[in-house]
């Protein structure tokens, strides 16, 4: 039976980044990922300076640049009332398809010595004494491995949440995230160096150029029964927001009817436990940040660096198990508490027609507020 210092469930940015930081410290690591890469998933595909700083630290930035990510340095906000507000981000960011980025990170983790088991799904985690036994399905067979520690990096939700008896939200959030890609030829009005934010009734939408001559359209909608489909919401936004309509060619509407979409329903933005039954949560598994007002991938990398340091301190005897769990929880809360609170506040404002009007009018009157608000959502 294979044995590791850490077993990581999920090979997305949080899981791969954790593996990369742990391997740099000399720990033996395996990643169990249920999907075959490359694959797409819901994401605004915005890679901030927190991520690029980590890529530089890990010696991966030059290889990242070879993938031709799109450079982003400004933010344009377009309201349904005809306002357009522009501001510098204050840092250089990048746009890249998640399929491309995730595959890159997982490949780099494998190149640096992490064992990658893919596609495979964890069915059971049993804690015995100071180690964990993981039973997982790979192909048609069931296999097991052991690890001193288990890291959950499986995203917003997973069947393991129920098995771990994690706290679930008491009521549906009615917040759905949707993403799809379009060819740049269909959106001549998009500034490739900007992330564009469009507002509408009960929806806000981010648009930015990525690699492979594509543009990402990603939006969050507040949905109740009887509302329009995601494709219909895009069409409705085009009727509400003239700036959104002007950015695209006439063929955009027809393209939206057939393009593949990626989405997640009832996204929970509330608090989650950072450690459950001794299992460390990282990335979206530990807490989802409101899109467009924060940066989930940035938090994933920062959380991965923090977690790797804690696990290494436990391995070397500087911390016992209980202290490692307590330290990770407290430091993660200190690191992300303010930006999660700010992100939830901004999201509430953007999804409320009344609050949105007041807030955007203030930003329009005092342009310096826009970069200031952006800075509040950075780590």
C-alpha positions in Angstrom: 0.0 0.0 0.0 1.4 3.4 -1.0 2.1 5.8 1.9 2.6 9.6 1.7 3.1 12.6 4.0 0.0 14.2 2.5 -2.8 13.1 0.3 -4.6 15.9 -1.6 -8.1 15.4 -2.9 -8.6 17.6 -6.0 -6.1 18.7 -8.6 -7.3 22.2 -9.4 -5.3 25.3 -8.5 -5.7 24.9 -4.7 -4.7 21.2 -4.8 -1.8 21.6 -7.3 -0.5 24.7 -5.5 -0.5 22.8 -2.2 1.4 19.9 -3.8 3.9 22.3 -5.3 4.6 24.1 -2.0 4.8 20.7 -0.1 7.2 19.2 -2.6 9.4 22.2 -2.3 9.6 21.5 1.4 10.5 17.8 0.7 7.2 16.1 1.7 5.9 13.1 -0.2 2.6 14.0 -1.9 -0.2 12.4 -3.9 -3.0 14.1 -5.7 -6.3 12.3 -6.4 -8.3 14.1 -9.1 -11.7 12.7 -10.3 -11.6 14.4 -13.8 -9.3 13.9 -16.7 -7.4 17.1 -17.7 -7.5 19.4 -19.4 -11.1 20.3 -18.5 -13.1 23.5 -18.0 -14.9 24.6 -14.8 -16.7 27.6 -13.6 -14.3 30.5 -13.1 -13.8 34.1 -14.1 -10.3 33.1 -15.3 -8.7 36.1 -13.7 -5.1 35.4 -12.5 -4.0 38.2 -10.1 -0.7 39.3 -8.7 -1.1 36.9 -5.7 -0.9 34.0 -8.1 1.9 35.4 -10.2 3.9 36.1 -7.1 3.5 32.4 -6.1 4.4 31.3 -9.6 7.6 33.3 -9.4 8.4 31.9 -5.9 7.9 28.4 -7.2 10.1 29.0 -10.3 7.1 28.5 -12.7 6.5 32.0 -14.1 8.6 31.7 -17.2 6.8 28.5 -18.1 3.5 30.2 -17.4 4.4 33.0 -19.8 5.1 30.5 -22.6 1.3 29.7 -22.5 0.6 33.2 -23.8 -1.8 34.4 -21.1 -3.6 37.7 -21.9 -2.4 40.7 -19.9 -4.9 42.7 -17.9 -4.3 46.0 -16.0 -7.5 48.0 -16.0 -11.1 47.6 -14.8 -14.1 49.0 -16.7 -17.5 49.0 -15.0 -20.6 49.5 -17.3 -24.0 50.0 -15.6 -27.4 49.6 -17.1 -28.0 53.3 -16.6 -25.3 54.1 -19.2 -22.4 54.9 -16.8 -18.9 53.7 -17.6 -16.3 53.9 -14.9 -12.6 53.1 -15.6 -9.7 52.6 -13.2 -6.3 50.9 -13.0 -6.2 47.6 -11.1 -2.9 48.7 -9.5 -1.2 45.5 -10.6 -0.7 43.3 -13.7 -3.1 40.4 -14.0 -3.6 37.8 -16.6 -6.5 36.0 -18.3 -6.2 32.3 -19.0 -8.7 29.5 -19.6 -9.0 27.2 -16.6 -8.5 24.2 -18.7 -5.1 25.5 -19.8 -4.1 26.7 -16.3 -5.2 23.7 -14.3 -3.5 21.3 -16.7 -0.3 23.4 -16.5 -0.3 23.4 -12.7 -1.1 19.7 -12.3 1.6 18.8 -14.9 4.2 20.9 -12.9 3.2 19.2 -9.7 3.8 15.8 -11.3 7.1 17.0 -12.8 8.2 18.0 -9.3 7.5 14.6 -7.8 3.9 14.5 -6.8 2.1 11.3 -7.5 -1.0 12.0 -9.6 -3.9 9.5 -9.6 -6.3 10.6 -12.3 -9.2 10.1 -13.0 -10.1 8.6 -9.6 -12.6 9.5 -6.9 -12.2 9.1 -3.1 -14.9 7.0 -1.6 -13.9 6.8 2.1 -11.4 8.3 4.5 -10.7 6.4 7.7 -8.5 7.9 10.5 -6.7 5.3 12.6 -4.3 6.6 15.2 -2.0 9.2 13.6 -2.6 8.2 9.9 -5.4 8.2 7.4 -6.5 5.4 5.0 -8.1 6.6 1.8 -10.1 4.2 -0.4 -10.6 5.4 -3.9 -12.0 4.1 -7.2 -9.7 4.2 -10.2 -11.2 2.8 -13.4 -13.1 -0.3 -12.4 -11.0 -1.1 -9.4 -11.0 0.0 -5.7 -7.6 0.9 -4.2 -6.2 2.3 -1.0 -3.3 4.4 0.2 -2.3 5.9 3.5 -1.2 9.4 4.5 -0.1 11.3 7.6 -2.4 14.2 6.5 -5.3 14.7 4.1 -6.0 18.0 2.3 -9.4 18.6 0.8 -9.1 20.8 -2.3 -12.1 19.5 -4.2 -13.8 22.9 -4.8 -17.1 24.4 -3.8 -18.9 21.1 -3.0 -18.3 17.4 -3.0 -20.0 14.2 -1.9 -17.4 14.0 0.8 -18.9 17.1 2.5 -21.9 14.9 3.5 -19.7 12.1 4.7 -17.7 14.6 6.8 -20.9 16.0 8.2 -19.9 19.5 7.2 -22.2 22.3 8.1 -24.6 23.0 5.2 -26.4 26.3 4.5 -29.9 26.4 6.1 -31.6 27.8 3.0 -30.8 27.9 -0.8 -28.7 30.8 -1.8 -30.4 31.1 -5.2 -27.1 32.3 -6.5 -25.9 30.6 -9.7 -22.6 31.1 -11.5 -22.3 30.7 -15.3 -19.3 30.8 -17.6 -18.8 30.3 -21.3 -16.1 31.2 -23.9 -16.6 33.0 -27.2 -14.2 33.9 -30.0 -12.7 37.4 -29.8 -14.0 38.1 -33.3 -17.5 38.3 -31.8 -16.6 41.0 -29.3 -14.7 43.9 -31.1 -15.8 46.3 -28.3 -13.9 44.5 -25.6 -10.6 46.1 -24.5 -8.2 43.1 -24.3 -6.2 44.7 -21.5 -9.3 45.3 -19.3 -11.7 43.2 -17.3 -15.2 44.5 -18.0 -18.0 44.4 -15.4 -21.6 44.8 -16.6 -24.5 45.2 -14.3 -28.2 44.3 -14.8 -31.2 43.5 -12.7 -30.2 40.7 -10.3 -27.1 39.8 -12.3 -23.5 41.0 -12.8 -21.3 39.8 -15.6 -17.5 39.9 -16.0 -15.9 39.7 -19.5 -12.2 39.5 -20.2 -9.9 38.2 -22.9 -8.0 35.0 -22.2 -5.6 32.8 -24.2 -6.3 30.9 -27.4 -8.0 34.0 -28.9 -11.0 33.5 -26.6 -13.0 35.8 -24.3 -14.5 34.6 -21.0 -18.1 35.6 -20.2 -18.8 34.8 -16.5 -21.8 36.0 -14.5 -23.5 35.5 -11.2 -27.3 35.6 -11.2 -29.8 35.7 -8.4 -32.4 33.2 -9.5 -35.9 32.2 -8.3 -38.4 29.8 -9.8 -39.6 30.9 -13.2 -36.6 33.0 -14.0 -34.9 32.9 -17.4 -32.4 30.2 -18.3 -28.7 31.2 -18.2 -28.7 31.8 -21.9 -31.8 33.9 -21.6 -30.1 35.9 -18.8 -27.4 36.9 -21.3 -29.9 38.0 -23.9 -31.8 40.0 -21.2 -28.6 41.7 -20.1 -28.0 42.7 -23.7 -31.4 44.5 -23.7 -30.8 46.1 -20.3 -27.2 47.2 -20.7 -26.3 49.2 -23.8 -22.6 48.9 -23.2 -22.9 45.1 -23.1 -24.8 45.1 -26.3 -22.3 47.3 -28.1 -19.4 45.1 -27.2 -20.6 42.2 -29.3 -21.4 41.6 -33.0 -24.9 40.7 -34.2 -23.9 37.0 -34.3 -23.3 37.0 -30.5 -26.9 36.2 -29.7 -27.1 33.2 -32.0 -23.7 32.0 -30.7 -25.0 32.0 -27.1 -27.8 29.6 -28.0 -25.3 26.8 -28.8 -22.0 27.5 -27.0 -21.2 25.1 -24.1 -21.8 26.6 -20.7 -20.3 25.7 -17.3 -22.2 26.5 -14.2 -22.8 25.8 -10.5 -26.1 26.4 -8.7 -26.9 27.6 -5.2 -23.3 28.8 -4.5 -22.8 29.2 -0.8 -20.7 32.2 0.2 -21.0 31.8 4.0 -18.4 30.6 6.5 -17.0 27.1 6.3 -14.7 25.1 8.6 -11.0 25.2 7.8 -10.4 21.8 9.4 -12.9 19.0 9.7 -12.1 15.7 11.5 -8.5 16.5 11.1 -8.8 17.1 7.3 -7.4 20.5 6.1 -9.6 22.4 3.7 -8.0 24.7 1.1 -9.3 26.8 -1.8 -13.1 26.8 -2.4 -13.5 23.8 -0.1 -12.5 26.2 2.7 -14.7 29.1 1.6 -15.9 30.7 -1.7 -15.1 34.3 -2.4 -17.6 36.4 -4.2 -16.6 36.5 -7.9 -15.4 39.7 -9.5 -15.1 41.4 -6.1 -12.3 39.0 -5.1 -10.0 36.4 -6.4 -10.5 32.7 -5.6 -7.3 31.6 -7.3 -5.3 34.1 -5.4 -6.8 32.8 -2.1 -6.1 29.3 -3.3 -2.4 30.0 -3.7 -2.1 32.0 -0.5 -3.9 29.3 1.4 -1.7 26.6 -0.1 1.5 28.3 0.9 0.1 28.8 4.5 -1.0 25.1 4.7 2.3 23.8 3.4 4.2 25.7 6.1 1.9 24.3 8.8 2.1 20.7 7.6 5.9 20.9 7.4 6.1 22.3 10.9 4.0 19.3 12.1 6.2 16.9 10.2 9.4 18.3 11.8 7.9 18.2 15.3 7.6 21.9 15.8 3.8 21.5 16.1 1.7 18.7 17.4 -1.5 17.6 15.5 -3.9 19.8 17.5 -1.6 22.8 17.3 -1.2 22.5 13.6 -5.0 22.4 13.1 -5.6 25.4 15.4 -2.7 27.4 13.8 -4.0 26.8 10.3 -7.5 27.8 11.2 -6.5 31.0 13.0 -4.0 32.2 10.4 -6.3 31.5 7.6 -9.1 33.5 9.3 -6.7 36.3 9.9 -5.5 36.2 6.3 -8.9 36.2 4.6 -11.5 37.5 7.0 -11.5 41.1 5.8 -11.5 40.4 2.1 -14.3 37.8 2.4 -16.3 40.4 4.4 -15.7 43.1 1.8 -16.4 40.8 -1.1 -19.7 39.7 0.3 -20.6 43.4 0.9 -19.7 44.4 -2.7 -21.7 41.4 -4.0 -24.8 42.5 -2.1 -24.4 46.0 -3.5 -24.0 44.7 -7.1 -27.1 42.5 -6.9 -29.3 45.2 -5.4 -30.6 47.7 -8.0 -31.0 50.4 -5.3 -27.7 49.9 -3.6 -25.9 49.5 -6.9 -27.2 52.8 -8.2 -26.0 54.7 -5.0 -22.7 52.9 -4.9 -21.8 53.4 -8.6 -22.9 57.0 -8.5 -20.4 57.6 -5.6 -17.6 55.9 -7.6 -18.5 58.0 -10.7 -18.3 61.1 -8.6 -15.0 60.2 -6.9 -13.1 58.1 -9.5 -10.3 57.3 -7.0 -12.8 55.1 -5.1 -12.7 52.3 -7.8 -9.0 51.4 -7.4 -9.4 51.8 -3.6 -12.2 49.3 -3.6 -10.1 46.9 -5.7 -7.3 47.2 -3.2 -9.6 46.1 -0.4 -10.2 42.7 -2.1 -6.5 41.9 -2.5 -4.6 39.8 -0.1 
